[in-house]
Amino acid sequence: MAMKKSFLLMGFCLIPCLFGCRSNPPSPSANAPLTTPSVRFRNVAPEAKIVFNRNNGAYGKYYLPETMGGGGGFIDYDNDGSLDILLLNGAWWEPRATNEGKPTPALYHNNRDGTFTDLTKEIGLDIFCAGMGVAVGDYDNDGYNDLYITAVGRNYLFHNEHGKGFKEVAQSAGVQDKGWSSSVGWVDYDNDGKLDLFVCHYVQWTPETDISCTAKGFKSYCRPQEYRGESCRLYHNEGSGRFRDVTRQAGIENQKSKALGVTFLDTNGDGYTDIIVTNDMEPNFVFLNSGKGTFKEIGFESGIALGDSANARAGMGVDVADYRNEGIFGLAIGNFSFEGIGFYPLTAKPPYLDTSKQIGTHAPSFPYVTFGLFFADFDNDTWQDLFFTNGHIEDTVHKSSPEQNYEQPSILLKNRGDGTFGDVSAQAGADLALPIVGRGACSGDFDNDGKLDILLIPNRGEARLLHNETSQAGHWMTFRLVGKQSNTNGYGAQITVEAGGKRFRGVCRSGSSYQSASDARVHFGLGDLSQIARVSVKWTTGKEQVWTGLAPDRIWQLTEGEGEAR
Amino acid sequence: MKAKTSPAPQKAEQKPQKKLLFVVIFLLFAIGFMVYRITGTLSGSRTNPQLRVSDDLVINTPPLPQTGDITALQERLYKVADRSRALATSETIDRGEWLEFAREAGLAGDTLTAYYALQVGNSMTPNPAVYEPLGHIEVQLCLFNNALGTYTAMAQVPDLRLASQLGLSRAYSGLQQNERAMEILHSVEKTLSPTDFAGHMEVAIALEEHGQQAEAIEPMRKAHTIAPENSTITRRLAFVLHNRQQFAEAQSLLEALLGKEKEEEAARTHLLLAKLFRNPLNTHKDLALAESHLLLALQVESQKRDALKSLGELLLEQNRIRPALALYSQLLILAPNDGSLRLKFANAYLRLGDTANGNAQREIAQVLIEQERRAEGLITLRNQKPMEPQTHLALGKCYREQGKTALALASFQTAYALSQGGKKAEEELKNLYESLKVPLPPYKEMISIAIEPLSSRPVKRHIWR
């Protein structure tokens, strides 16, 4: 017996040595210095006259919605070519709602001189609701972007009245919904040229069914495990301003869902957009589109349902990008502190494997609770960087865990161009790293200078507009797609830019990040490439269109079926 | 330079010559390995010819998930059931015998029988020495109000005051009166003598159980100051400090322990040091050193699952897939029903490009993980409402499906106790015992004896030890 034990012992101890005892990370360049230019951001919200203090409604009850934050987005609602800004607000809960002023969302019109004007009331967005997420899209193909706003209790569809204002039509359109919705996105899942609506739902909660929770002796927000989940909903656009709830028949119904994030991508190249959903402490979903109006949930088979240790993590913000410029998209998912971001290269066939620890995205995200998260090439060097905003959910976390804070710094990871990322937050300016209770976040080039800016909507406190002040950024191109047979936003269309013998890929889409709407125009950094060989767009109709001779460093409008770019 | 501080392997005990030979061979391997690691780490230019694994390397297919071995449990429960029947039908009530039997039943994993046996043994003339095990079992069975009564009575006994207060705190915590539970702990802490090692230690443990790691540090420090050579308190303190990201102090405490503690305990210290050096928040994170400590832990205890799991994760983190695969294949022999391990094993295959084996293992993992997640969901429900018998019943059924018989038994017994012998719980217990081919202990008879000892039976008194 002793002999057997000794052999076993030796066997175990020698296993690692038999195959080598290398302890360095696999990537030879994982610690390589990051190249210039260094990305820099500055908060210009005050000088841009964006004065928005998000109210999370907290007054000691520790209602769960108070800590889940809200989003915002970039929307060019009047088609003047400049991005306006929408910011969602929280709500007071009864009985305080009757005694206090009622917070509302805010829409800031871009004056195109670096300043914005608050036009919330004038255009009809001064509603009182516990705002959560927003999606921007032209659901009736009239050429103007409409707004879908999710909230606790019910949701809102604002029809854009030709840039003059918004009219709330959720009930008549059949998308008023109920329960607690979070992130949302427009997607033409059946390629019929009309935008459908995918709405994430979180948990079954009302002030009446609220559970009182404590954590480590302090009154606290409950964990999602304490509540039952709510199924996400899919609304099919029937035309004529009407939608039909197809959640069950499409195979989306799943009551275990506690969804906080959604992103859209055709993961298997069959021409139909699939839906990736992040869940809080429940396995993440991948809804694979059959192309016949139904989806198959393959989260586990795809490998993204669970973390490395087979644990369901606190999935929140999510995004995808061709981070290696090889046509293999990377999927990044924000999680809770001590879980780290999940990073999955979406290879030709699932299952996809989490490479976060190997490529440098795990350690910088490990201490933080990551909500808003997205890819963007901030320095236009052709490589998609990764930004995420963080903030704990417990305002008293420092009492029970002195090393943790409610306010946490945002993080910017620069893509090294070899498949790995490095943390450049410290060099990106104090305004980026300033600790906030990060929740909503999105990107957009509000001043059309070719460099992507960042909008941050903290759980409570001032919204921040981080202007990209990177010097010596590379060349760039931005495309606004206009669908004709496809949906007018061009959502789902794939754009490829060919320059210098390289191919850069992007997808025009709604969704991503956390409860927020980034600029729907597709931006490419081109580095030192000034000669563009070809730009092609594969529309959701399946047709491909090619443009040549386009110059860099400007915004182009590419219209389906029109040979001339504008 | 960190590698220089790496501790030397613990000395093996003197053993017969044949065994000694193996130990020496092993130590030579280990020392050789350490020298190789240290020189490699220092030179920074180590090559790994052994990484080139031959194509004919065969990874043993790990066993499929298995129903747990219930033979030992069967035997234990059979003995308890047999003896409980004998005692219940005995012509005399020997309190001492019942109390001894309660202890045996508890050790056998039959909490419910232990509970009723304690009640019988404690009936008529309550015995203060019974309070502590009785309260403990009442908390285990979620009979928190009963536990409050027991610990309140216990508080009247001067020598048992500390234990009674800790028990009251646990009972209030079970009743979800956390503030009250914490108040009690804080007041106990204030009354402790500066030299009361056990007191500080127990308060610290209780605070930890309440999730108050930050507050547990102070009594832990006091206990450590009183008995710095005590490895248990040192490790506990280091563990909490590690969790508080006070890495340097945790490291120095642990390194001071090495070489001073018993060999079998050194594995735990190495494991903690490995955890410390693997932590991404530790500015002195050092995977090579973490690996060394894991290997040293495995020298002491070759089948230490925590160390093996940790080593597997470390290998995967470094993309050393083949050794990870080999390690997981061995680890799954020890734990074939562990969904997490199975998934890692599958992912290791997939990372090597072996989709056939990878997907086959993933399918097995999926079933295991879904079962585990279902149990987790029910545990959350149980924690929300611990005094609702139906949640314990559902959890018990879930455990049965997973082949976790001992856990199923505990859940059904709690449901039975909470529902005061409810039919559904009784049915589940009967089914479980039937499947084990063990007769159900005479719970109802025991209850009736406890409530109203048969006047016709003579009562023999005994002192509970």
Interface residues (C-beta under 8 A of the other chain):
Chain A: A2 M3 K5 S6 L8 L9 M10 G11 F12 C13 L14 I15 P16 C17 L18 F19 G20 C21 R22 S23 N24 P25 P26 I211 T214 A215 K216 G217 Q225 E226 P283 F300 E301 G303 L306 D308 S309 A310 N311 A312 G340 K349 P351 L353 K357 Q358 H362 A363 F366 P367 S400 S401 P402 E403
Chain B: K18 K19 F22 V23 I25 F26 F29 A30 F33 Y36 R37 G40 T41 R46 N48 P49 Q50 L51 V53 N178 E179 M182 H210 G211 Q212 Q213 A214 R244 Q245 P280 L281 L287 A288 E291 L295 L298 Q299 S302 Q303 L308 L311 E313 L315 L316 E317 Q318 N319 R320 R322 P323 A326 L327 Q330 G339 S340 L343 K344 N347 L350 R351 T355 G358 N359 R362 A365 Q366 I369 E372 R373 G377 T380 Q384
